């Protein structure tokens, strides 16, 4: 039995990171429902191509999805107002930050932030860790 109901993947810019995450989750956990939310239509379209079960674009979908997601996955910038070249609004950052969902952040930024200790870790290693960490939520 699967106690995990929904994973929300949020990405912006071109959605390439979200696309990889959605694809890897679907490969390992094909029955898990994934809602992909792009901060723009290009990011949303990219994540849809990788197998997301549902998609949406923009501020209000982020706010609504944050209310009932079991897990939220995205670059750490999704909780920083004005990050991703201004694509993350303050309301989005607050909604994600206050969500009761378990949050898995990817330490990539375009917002003048350095995440100490991550410069020697490759993106592939980080993505594999994310996929493996979802197992905790599946019975």
C-alpha positions in Angstrom: 0.0 0.0 0.0 1.2 3.5 -0.9 0.8 6.1 1.9 2.3 8.8 -0.4 -0.5 10.5 -2.3 1.1 13.3 -4.2 4.5 14.7 -5.1 4.7 18.3 -6.3 7.7 19.2 -8.4 8.2 22.9 -8.9 10.7 24.4 -11.4 11.3 27.5 -13.4 13.5 28.8 -16.2 13.5 26.0 -18.8 12.3 23.3 -16.5 15.3 21.0 -17.2 15.9 20.1 -13.6 12.2 19.4 -12.9 12.1 17.3 -16.1 14.9 15.1 -14.9 13.3 14.7 -11.4 9.9 13.8 -12.8 11.4 11.3 -15.2 13.5 9.6 -12.5 10.6 9.4 -10.0 8.3 7.9 -12.6 10.9 5.3 -13.6 11.4 4.2 -10.0 7.8 4.8 -8.6 5.5 4.6 -11.6 2.3 4.7 -9.5 3.1 7.8 -7.6 1.1 10.8 -8.6 3.3 13.8 -9.7 2.0 17.3 -10.2 4.5 19.5 -12.0 4.2 23.2 -11.6 6.3 25.5 -13.7 6.8 29.1 -12.9 6.5 29.7 -16.6 4.9 27.7 -19.5 8.3 26.5 -20.9 9.1 24.8 -17.5 5.7 23.3 -17.3 5.8 21.9 -20.8 9.2 20.4 -20.2 8.0 18.6 -17.1 4.8 17.3 -18.8 7.0 15.7 -21.5 8.7 13.7 -18.8 5.6 12.0 -17.5 3.9 14.3 -14.9 0.4 13.3 -14.1 -0.8 16.9 -13.9 0.6 20.3 -14.7 0.0 23.9 -14.0 1.8 27.2 -14.4 2.2 30.2 -12.2 1.8 31.6 -8.7 -1.7 30.4 -7.8 -1.1 26.8 -8.7 2.1 26.8 -6.5 0.1 28.2 -3.6 -2.8 25.7 -4.0 -0.5 22.7 -4.5 1.6 23.5 -1.4 -1.6 23.0 0.7 -1.9 19.3 0.0 1.3 18.0 -1.4 3.0 15.2 0.6 6.4 16.1 -0.8 7.6 19.2 -2.6 10.7 19.0 -4.7 12.5 21.8 -6.4 15.6 24.0 -6.5 16.2 25.8 -3.2 15.3 29.0 -4.8 11.6 28.2 -4.7 11.6 29.3 -1.1 13.4 32.6 -1.8 11.4 35.5 -3.0 12.5 36.9 -6.3 14.8 33.9 -7.0 15.1 32.2 -10.4 15.5 35.6 -12.1 12.4 36.9 -10.4 10.1 34.0 -11.2 9.5 33.2 -7.5 7.1 35.6 -6.0 7.0 36.3 -2.3 3.6 34.5 -2.0 5.1 31.4 -3.7 8.1 31.3 -1.4 5.8 31.7 1.7 3.3 29.1 0.6 6.1 26.5 0.0 7.9 27.4 3.2 4.8 27.1 5.3 3.5 23.9 3.6 3.3 20.9 5.8 4.7 18.8 3.0 8.1 17.3 3.3 10.4 19.5 1.2 13.4 18.2 -0.8 15.5 21.1 -2.1 18.1 20.9 -4.8 21.1 23.1 -4.0 21.3 25.0 -7.2 20.6 28.7 -7.2 20.5 31.8 -9.4 20.0 34.1 -6.5 23.4 35.1 -5.1 23.4 32.3 -2.5 26.1 29.8 -1.8 25.2 26.6 -0.1 28.3 25.5 1.8 29.4 22.0 1.4 27.7 21.3 -1.9 30.3 22.4 -4.4 31.9 19.0 -4.7 28.7 17.0 -5.1 27.5 16.4 -8.6 24.0 17.0 -9.7 23.5 13.3 -10.6 24.4 12.3 -7.1 22.0 14.8 -5.7 19.2 13.6 -8.0 19.8 9.9 -7.0 19.7 10.9 -3.4 16.3 12.6 -3.9 14.9 9.5 -5.7 16.1 7.2 -2.9 14.8 9.4 -0.2 11.2 9.1 -1.5 11.3 5.4 -0.5 10.8 6.5 3.1 7.3 7.7 2.2 6.3 4.5 0.5 5.2 1.4 2.4 
